[in-house]
Amino acid sequence: MLDASILASLRCFDVAARLLSFTAAAQQLHLTQSAVSQQMRQLEQRLGYPLFVRQHRRLQLTAQGQALYRSVSTALQDIDSTLQQLARQDSVLHISCAPSFALDWLMPRLSAFQQQYPAIPVRLRAEFQRMNRQDMLAAGVDVSIRYDPDEMADLPGIPLLDEVLLPVASPALLAAQPALATANSLTRLHDSAAWDGAPPFAEWDCWQQGAAAEFRFAPGAWQEREYNLASLSLAAACQGQGVAMARAAQVLELLQQGRLQQVYPATVAAPARYVLRSLRPEDRRVQLFCQWLQQQCQQFVRQRQQLLGV
């Protein structure tokens, strides 16, 4: 029964039933009004019952028409969704990610994702700005990952990873300056904008407020040096240029390698966390990437617990 002609008629019926107008359906389908009307008459003759009640300048669905519309509409939506997913299956997955997290945490792990899913090529873009639904549509972004304290009302997020903050410095600097809290010649390194719209010293201030009194640095005793990337402040710390306020996700390997050390054994919960957002969470590529990324985050939290106790 479902030959090519009736499938075309059902597509036409779906539009006409949704709009309840042969004229409007004709405009959407780029047909004439008479062509749509004729298709509906032929469909009704083939089925053996009326689908529309034709009134002056308006249409109504019969009981049979309503039942058929519900079924046809659902089926066509499922077909369209499947076709879109299949079309995107081998296309590039575009990921927009906060720069330092992309550079220090995500990028080194992406090769594992590509090995596991070689049919899903990935394009990683490092970007600062927050992205709402319209921004992602305009930029063609499939997945956005941001270090952000806020929830976006028009695009719910999936929490990936809570952060903790800790001051770090190179072993050579710590050996040369054992009493950092009272030193007047040292430099405090920091990210000038921890997230889009963050106030200056947001992470330093958070750590200072949350750390126990005996672990806080003496106020006003430090020179300041700021960077527009947390990765740059950590690179400067590795070179012995000062003390950086670090996020655990970016610094754990540096601590394990001995390139940096905690200045004090005090970690404080960060005011922001890493959140993933997607326009199409039902997209199979997005689902696979999100599942893989959540597993990576869980593994990292276990490593962090072993090394830092948090």
SULVENUR-V93792 format. One record per backbone hydrogen bond with DSSP energy under -0.5 kcal/mol. CO is the residue of the C=O (numbers start at 1). NH is the residue of the N-H. Records with the same first field share a line. If there is no record, write none. Layout:
BEGIN
CO = NH ; NH
END
This chain:
BEGIN
1 = 3
3 = 7
4 = 8
5 = 9
6 = 10
7 = 11
8 = 12
9 = 13
10 = 14
11 = 15
12 = 16
13 = 17
14 = 18
15 = 19
16 = 20 ; 21
20 = 59
21 = 25
22 = 26
23 = 27
24 = 28
25 = 29
26 = 30 ; 31
32 = 36
33 = 37
34 = 38
35 = 39
36 = 40
37 = 41
38 = 42
39 = 43
40 = 44
41 = 45
42 = 46
43 = 47
44 = 48 ; 49
51 = 62
52 = 54
53 = 55 ; 60
55 = 57 ; 58
58 = 55
60 = 53
62 = 66
63 = 67
64 = 68
65 = 69
66 = 70
67 = 71
68 = 72
69 = 73
70 = 74
71 = 75
72 = 76
73 = 77
74 = 78
75 = 79
76 = 80
77 = 81
78 = 82
79 = 83
80 = 84
81 = 85
82 = 86
83 = 87
84 = 88
85 = 89
88 = 91
92 = 94
93 = 95 ; 123
94 = 142 ; 143
95 = 97 ; 125
96 = 145
97 = 127
98 = 102
99 = 103
100 = 104
101 = 105 ; 106
102 = 107
105 = 109
106 = 109 ; 110
107 = 110 ; 111
109 = 112 ; 113
110 = 114
111 = 115
112 = 116
113 = 117
117 = 120
119 = 121
121 = 93
122 = 124
123 = 95 ; 125
125 = 97 ; 127
132 = 136
133 = 137
134 = 138
135 = 139
136 = 140 ; 141
137 = 140
142 = 279
143 = 96
144 = 277
145 = 98
146 = 148 ; 275
148 = 273
151 = 153
152 = 155
157 = 159
158 = 276
161 = 274
163 = 270
164 = 248
165 = 268
166 = 246
167 = 263 ; 264
168 = 244
169 = 261
170 = 174
171 = 175
172 = 176
173 = 177
178 = 180
179 = 182
180 = 183
181 = 218
186 = 223
187 = 189 ; 243
188 = 225
189 = 245
190 = 192 ; 227
195 = 198
199 = 202
201 = 205
202 = 206
203 = 207
204 = 208
205 = 209
206 = 210
207 = 211
212 = 215 ; 216
213 = 216
218 = 221
223 = 188
225 = 190
227 = 192
229 = 233
230 = 234
231 = 235
232 = 236
233 = 237
234 = 238
235 = 239
236 = 241
237 = 170 ; 240
243 = 189
244 = 168 ; 246
246 = 166
247 = 250 ; 251
248 = 252
251 = 255
252 = 256
253 = 257
254 = 258 ; 259 ; 260
255 = 258
261 = 169
264 = 266
265 = 267
268 = 165
272 = 163
273 = 148
274 = 160 ; 161
275 = 146
276 = 158
277 = 144
280 = 283
283 = 287
284 = 288
285 = 289
286 = 290
287 = 291
288 = 292
289 = 293
290 = 294
291 = 295
292 = 296
293 = 297
294 = 298
295 = 299
296 = 300
297 = 301
298 = 302
299 = 303
300 = 304
301 = 305
302 = 306
303 = 307
304 = 308 ; 309 ; 310
305 = 309
END
